[in-house]
Amino acid sequence: MTTTRSPVHYAYVLRCSDGSFYTGYTTDVQRRLGEHNAGEGAKYTRGRTPVELVHVERFDSKSAAMSREYEIKQLTRAEKETLVRGDGAESEFTP
């Protein structure tokens, strides 16, 4: 009997070429990073490539990942800097 695995969900932070941060949600971090760098990602990142993946958090549900994405977007730049340095949260993903 084959069991169906639920997809894993991620909230991620990119550092854009202009030094700004972009936060998003995906089920496939590598695919999404490629889309951003190919100019096919979010409108915000299109003129700010190349982008670098600097932080990822893994979740078992879409709602949890999207809630975390929203929380990260509400952080100040200084708080995001702390997060991407690894001082504020654990990242469970290695690109």
DANORPE-V203426 format. One record per residue. N is the residue number from 1. RES is the residue in one small letter. SS is DSSP state (@ for helix, = for strand, . for the rest). PHI is phi in radians with two decimals (999 if undefined). D_CENTER is the distance of its C-alpha to the mean C-alpha in Angstrom with 1 decimal. Layout:
N_RES_SS_PHI_D_CENTER ; N_RES_SS_PHI_D_CENTER
This chain:
1_m_._999_34.2 ; 2_t_._-1.66_30.7 ; 3_t_._-1.76_28.0 ; 4_t_._-1.64_25.0 ; 5_r_._-1.52_21.7 ; 6_s_._-1.27_19.1 ; 7_p_._-1.16_15.8 ; 8_v_._-1.55_13.0 ; 9_h_=_-2.05_10.1 ; 10_y_=_-2.31_6.5 ; 11_a_=_-1.87_4.3 ; 12_y_=_-2.41_1.2 ; 13_v_=_-2.20_3.8 ; 14_l_=_-1.94_6.2 ; 15_r_=_-1.80_9.9 ; 16_c_._-1.46_12.1 ; 17_s_._-1.07_15.7 ; 18_d_._-1.56_17.2 ; 19_g_._1.57_15.4 ; 20_s_._-1.36_13.5 ; 21_f_=_-1.89_9.9 ; 22_y_=_-2.24_7.7 ; 23_t_=_-2.03_5.2 ; 24_g_=_-2.56_4.7 ; 25_y_=_-2.24_5.8 ; 26_t_=_-2.80_7.3 ; 27_t_._-1.86_10.1 ; 28_d_._-2.51_10.0 ; 29_v_@_-1.10_7.3 ; 30_q_@_-1.13_10.3 ; 31_r_@_-1.06_11.7 ; 32_r_@_-1.16_8.9 ; 33_l_@_-1.06_8.7 ; 34_g_@_-1.06_12.5 ; 35_e_@_-1.09_12.7 ; 36_h_@_-1.04_11.1 ; 37_n_@_-1.22_13.5 ; 38_a_._-1.54_16.3 ; 39_g_._1.37_16.2 ; 40_e_._-1.86_15.5 ; 41_g_._-1.52_12.1 ; 42_a_._-1.12_12.0 ; 43_k_@_-0.96_15.2 ; 44_y_@_-1.02_13.7 ; 45_t_@_-1.49_12.5 ; 46_r_@_-0.98_15.7 ; 47_g_._-1.66_17.9 ; 48_r_._-2.19_15.6 ; 49_t_._-1.51_15.2 ; 50_p_._-1.35_14.8 ; 51_v_._-1.91_11.2 ; 52_e_=_-2.16_10.1 ; 53_l_=_-1.29_7.2 ; 54_v_=_-2.07_8.0 ; 55_h_=_-2.83_6.3 ; 56_v_=_-2.46_5.3 ; 57_e_=_-2.20_7.4 ; 58_r_=_-1.79_9.6 ; 59_f_=_-2.42_11.8 ; 60_d_._-1.53_15.0 ; 61_s_._-2.30_14.9 ; 62_k_@_-1.10_13.2 ; 63_s_@_-1.11_14.6 ; 64_a_@_-1.16_13.4 ; 65_a_@_-1.14_9.7 ; 66_m_@_-1.25_10.3 ; 67_s_@_-1.13_12.5 ; 68_r_@_-1.16_10.0 ; 69_e_@_-0.97_7.7 ; 70_y_@_-1.07_11.2 ; 71_e_@_-1.03_12.2 ; 72_i_@_-1.11_9.6 ; 73_k_@_-1.09_10.7 ; 74_q_@_-1.44_14.1 ; 75_l_._-1.22_14.1 ; 76_t_._-1.28_16.2 ; 77_r_@_-1.04_15.4 ; 78_a_@_-1.08_17.3 ; 79_e_@_-1.17_15.4 ; 80_k_@_-1.17_12.0 ; 81_e_@_-1.03_14.0 ; 82_t_@_-1.09_15.2 ; 83_l_@_-1.06_11.9 ; 84_v_@_-1.27_10.7 ; 85_r_@_-1.30_14.3 ; 86_g_._1.64_14.0 ; 87_d_._-1.47_16.7 ; 88_g_._-1.96_15.1 ; 89_a_._-2.82_13.2 ; 90_e_._-1.50_13.2 ; 91_s_._-1.85_10.6 ; 92_e_._-1.85_11.9 ; 93_f_._-2.27_10.4 ; 94_t_._-2.04_12.2 ; 95_p_._-1.14_11.4
